[in-house]
Amino acid sequence: MKKKWNFMLDQGGTFTDVIAIRPDGKMITKKILSREKAYNYNPIRHGIQLILKENKSFQSYPISRINIGTTVGTNALLERKGDKVLFCVTKGFKDNFVIGNQKRDNLFSRHHLRNKPLYYKIEEIDERISKNGKIIKKLDYNEVYYLLKKNFTKGIQSLSITLINSFKFPKHEKTIKKIAEDIGYKYISCSYDICPMINYTSRGYTTTADNYLTPVIKNFTSKISELFSSSNINYMQSSGFLSNKKNFSGKTSILSGPAGGVNAGIYLAKLNNIRKVIGFDMGGTSTDVWHFAGEVEKRLETKISGIYLKSPVLKIDSIASGGGSIINYQQKRFTVGPDSAGAFPGPACYRNNGPLTITDCNLILGRIIPDFFPKYFGKNKSQKISRGFAKKKLLILLKKVQKDYPLIKNIQQLAKAFLDVAVESMSSTIKKNSTHKGFDLHNYSLLVLGSASGQLACKVAEKLKIKKIIFHPLSGFLSAFGAGLSSHGETFEASCEKILNKKNLQSAIDNMKNNIKKKYFKSRLVYYIRLKYFGSNTVISLPLKKMDILELKSLFNKKHLKTYGFNYNKKDIFIDSIETEAILKNSFNFKFIPDSINEIYKKNITNYEKNFFYENKFVSIKYINSNSFKTKKSFKGPVLFNDFNTTLVVEKNWKITRKKNGSYEIVRSYNKSLKGKSTMNIDSPSPEKLEIFNNLFFSIAEQMGEVLKNTAQSVNVKERMDFSCALFNHNGDLIANAPHIPIHLGAMSETVKYLIDKHKLKLLKGETLLHNDPYSGGTHLPDLTVITPFLNKRKNKILFLFANRAHHSDIGGITPGSMPAFSKSIYEEGILFNGFSVLQKNKVLDNKILKEFKKGRFPSRDPIQNLNDIKAQIAACKKGILEMEKIISSYSLDTVNQYVSFINKNCTEVIDKIIKKIPNSKFSCKLDNGSIIQLKINFNKKIKKLEIDFSGSSRLLDNNFNTPRAVTKSVVIYFLRTLVKDNMPLNEGALKNINLIFSKDSMLNPIHPAPVVAGNVETSQTLIDILNGAISIQAACYGTMSNITFGDKNFGYYETICGGEGASEGNNGTDAVHCHMTNTSITDAEILEWNYPVRLLNFSIRRGSGGQGKWTGGNGSKREIEFLKDLDLTILSNRRKIAPFGLKGGKKGKKGENYIKKNKSLITLPSSCQIKVKKGQSVIIYTPGGGGFK
């Protein structure tokens, strides 16, 4: 039998990697650019043809197999270059897929930019099926035919269909599909087939994405088939399995390339007998990180380019820091990414006038050798990368930096500083992800993938305290290598949403088998069951090996306890869904033979050159490759290893050893941190350390948040993520605050300072305190703050404090949810805590806490849940202490404290530049309850501070719109941060030269026992609008959170509803988005209906509600919820009487409106109310539009 060629390729964003197995068994690699200006350039074809051309004696041999990983689908999604799609949805939800989860991506941007929808046209179908399968509104055949025919005649040939509850009851979708087939639609995607899972919004996105991208994918695969018609061609899927041309589709293509890298990495881990590994794949535009500890991890939902795709994919976390990440100098700090130079123009050294990047820094420092880089650069695409081009741009940047930091003497110091920032940024993200998953990195090895990873692998490992690195000569080609290793297979899913018992499980398995295509019955079927507690969206996947219900429950509870730190003892376990992998064995069997490499790498490179910049000087360094190990078993760093277009920098105190299987093991020589403690006094910061410490402190707050989210029990904390975490110095000054919820920004320092002043003895004993007192740093009672000190016990001194604030779904009070509309006293809003000890001598005071939540006239309705969330908050603070200890051990306490001071000072300098531009001004605005907020801004030249004076505001109110000072402080910090265009740390320095003025006993300075619950959620929105109005920068946004709560004695549900964004210079306001002081998700229509006795009838944009002007205000939203049983309903809202203002001649936005619908008649409700609703009635909320501008 004649021998044949075999090819494996990975088409990435910058390069396409090609591995060929020649008919004689030799392995050949080729790295080419993924994009060229040449007409009809195809990197797959080009790469294969190049290798065939260079191997003339084997040109006549046929090609047996081509396995491909590709970014074609990803690029089409990112660039919005898919097919014209008609999208059919249930009536009332035309705008649901624009609004999404209502959150904005950039917390501090005044103008939220939404991604362009994938569909070309959307049509509503007047139909509805209930969660029980009852047809509420029958589909009209003639109406559907008319809609589809009308759009078909306009040239649309792709149809996406997603109807509510069709994942369970697809009758209407199947009818529409049949009509479309009769009309002649070419591509039809039905959600019951593409994504048979609960979650209307995600399922709709996924189905439309598949329909949008599949024509692009089919066009791509058809061209490949035409070019190589006699070959067996296969494509990598996001799930990690190979697929043929027929089954390779839009939704399965999104992570096609990275999936191959994961498979290759797992293969290498097993080959080297490593049980726990972190995959580190640094490419041109980003770095992919993944985790393996015996089982392949998958993610059930992925967000790409603003689109949520609900489909099982390999769990890969992407960091916006790759070889092509652009370096910048801004606000006296060195920053790296998130923007990338891409394949074109690429880094400066690519000779295309590109920006400075990490690659340029590595080149200047001698960490990359131009001779071992592909020669595809310059005008003729035939030159090496250029040190000269990189040097020229670095010299320009150096002159700019030296104005602030004259101690940076040369471009090598500059480049090294940027690399340090990049390493810290990547390490912090990896640490955050490991915290989220709950594993300890110290026991892991780092596996190097990608062409750029090897240049920084040792440095990243040092930061992560990882002692072993695994490197393969094919590191730069592992995604292509993985495409050759992968098995054929397909993943099937089926939603269940039933209680876990033998009958329901057997039924789910039987339904799954019916969904699996006949040809896969010959394959190996692997089942997984996804379980969750009733009412929760947190799903745990377990291998389903046998139908043992008791064992499944036991395994679920054990894994839930290990992952999240608690179990629900009284909640039923539900089957969320069943997943099946149908796996066919890969017939492409080959082994990597260490000596089967390109001839260029056979040269024994042992020369020494003084071109490697190390420890602030150029040094001689040894160059080695695989051939070097024929005479020596190992080499100590620093050395440069080069093979297969991949460079590995083996740092000092590391040793590289070659293994028999062709892999390389790089091990730390000793276990101590390579970063020695520095106790010297520092007079001024370095720009890279300024950014590094900023990232370190911010990373602590983020990791605290991950622990809190993982271990919390309530939906409000775990899933809505209504919390914030921060760290403080010994005085209570804010060091860093992860921006989880805007209303929490900076507000906690008031609490911390109060506790230091009033409860210092408790803190010095190491006690953890609970606080929500709105008259001493709190916001409103549901926001519980937990504070833990970090002590120098020997000196009896507080070093730092760690705190987090979480919104508890019920803390007592006169209404479920603790958000009453008409509270007259703080005690009607819930339980009040002031420096209450919850942990003493490292023991949680369970009984004491429970007793406190149960006392009083209006106790908590779920004290056990309160206790468990508090335990999660305590755990988050402990995580903060643990991470700070690590930083101190690396840098010393003195250095840490000095950089705390430097970072605060840097923030002050940035804000000082801003406040000098703020004009003296006045502004005022009324609230619906008749109160007025009056503002006067004045720069006081005597004290050189900006005075923000609220003393003209209304006196103390007899309603709950009173607003604690901490809330106003938070609003002001948020306001100042939105005025800064670049990314910057938020800390106490922001308010150093800001003086907030309040009158006594005013609505903005309430005294005990004034009610305050609405101040945090409602008055705060008006406050930020007034600040923006005072400097004429943005018209009013919708100015309310439109809080609605419903429930009974058994449950409570709470949500806030988006509205219209205010217009500003050059920007129309965005429609129906969360603005300013809130940014929580809203519950999906199907999730809401399946978990609560309600039915969402409408979620849409309230067109015409935005204020007119040269720049039009964003439209508000409409949300209608039908009640399926008698319930209590509370509405807490504003701007139902007073419209959102316009600016500079722009018109007002429309006021909001609240209604109850009874027997088709509408009854108007006030801004705030508490009523009882009957079964069959519905509440309709119209949120305000944003004001116009000019």
Summary of the structure (lengths in Angstrom):
residues: 1190
radius of gyration: 30.6
end to end distance: 78.7
largest distance: 94.7
contacts: 4472
relative contact order: 0.08
helix: 32%
strand: 27%
